Structures are given as structure tokens and as C-alpha cells.
Amino acid sequence: MSQVPTPHISAKEGDFAETVLMPGDPLRSQFIAQTYLENPVLVNNTRGVQGYTGYYHGKRVSVMASGMGIPSIGIYSYELYHFYGVKNIIRVGTAGMLNPALKVRDIVLGVSFYTNSCYGRQFGFDGNLAPCASWELLSKAMEAGKKLGQVPIPGAMYSSDVFYDASDSSAKLQKLGVLAVEMEGAALYLNAASAGKNALVICSISDNPFTGEGLSAQERQVSFTKMMEIALETA
């Protein structure tokens, strides 16, 4: 018996391409589809989580939002990998800088993820998991960045379950060389590893928590075009 559609995705079998770009914001999903894809078709709008499939330079590509946080991307990436035959998910998101050498609008690639989430415990390993990117996607993204004139910065990132974090963990992670903090990547990488699929997190630095510098919601939605182009060239 087919498990498609799911409780969270109304698309039919075959509606998604093998590669899905996954921003957190549904409006960024819409922006990518309408700006970059030829003949984009809305294949999902359940709960307002917009998903589109179209063509980028002749290659079939999909883009669908994940919502915010590890539980949300955990659901959507699991269903795409297991029920819709998706092979590659590239998160195109935003992150707060931890490394003081970074600047707002820099692009970072999550080679691996630290996390304070218990998401990985479901996989049965009695220890600390170290979710990592797909080397194939990571290397393609680096080459795409060089081609497009903005080379991404690869390194460890941190997925937090908490946005307003009272634990003040940033300084400790900074000492460990962690580049930036976001809220989804660890779950995506763990789901990809469990399913035998590929994943990559590409994030634009949207704010500096140490100085208070940051971009508006509208700027985050539509202005990170270089990150989007790197992801599309990687797809």
C-alpha cells in the first residue's frame, strides 16, 4: 500500500525531483521557484508549506520548505527520502555567526553538526553521533561557489533546539571552532545517513549575535540569491 500522500505532504508519486532544495521559510521556497525555475508547478501546499517542481537549466529540481526546527525538518526530510524517492536534500537556510572571522552575508557549508537535540537517540547508538554532509554535494557546492564568485566557508556548525538560549553556549562553541548556529541541519544529516541518501546544509549568515547586527525578515527571504544559485548549481 502506498504511503503517498502523507499527513504532511499532499504531492503525488513522482511529483518531486531527485534533488530538493529546502529552505525553512515557505515564502523563500516560493521565491526560489518563481525566480529560478522554468515552468514551476506547485506540488504541495499542506499547512502552507509550499513545494514546487520545475527545471533549472534543463535539470528537474524541486524546492520545498521545512519549517523551523529539528522536529519539522525531521518530518519533511524523512517523508521525502522514504516515500517520494528523493535522493538529495540541500538545505538553503540562515544562520547566526559564531566564528568572529565571519561577516553577515557570508556563505557557510555544514561539514558536520554539533547539536543539543536528542533527535539522534532514536537510532539506537549509545553514544554521541556526528552527522556529516555528503562529500559529493559538499565538493560540488565548493566548485559552484568558485564558479559564481563567492566561495563558501566549510566547517562544523551547531543545530540548536533553542532559539532564546539561556545556557549561553555560544562562547564555548566558538572556542571549538564552530562556524555558526542554526536549528535544522543535524536532523537532516541524521535522516540522510539512516536512509542512505545525501544531504548538504548551505547557510547565509543573517546575524551577528555578538554585535546585534542582522537582516530583516524580508531581506532573509529574498536577498540571499548567491546561496540559492550555489545550491541550484549543486543540484
Secondary structure, DSSP 8 states (H G I E B T S, - for coil): ----S-SS----TT-S-SEEEE-SSHHHHHHHHHHH-EEEEEEE-GGG--EEEEEETTEEEEEE---SSHHHHHHHHHHHHHHS---EEEEEEEEEE-STT--TT-EEEEEEEEE---GGGGG--SS----B--HHHHHHHHHHHHHHT---EEEEEEE-S-SS-TT--HHHHHHTT--EEESSHHHHHHHHHHHT-EEEEEEEEEE-TTT--B--HHHHHHS-HHHHHHHHHH-
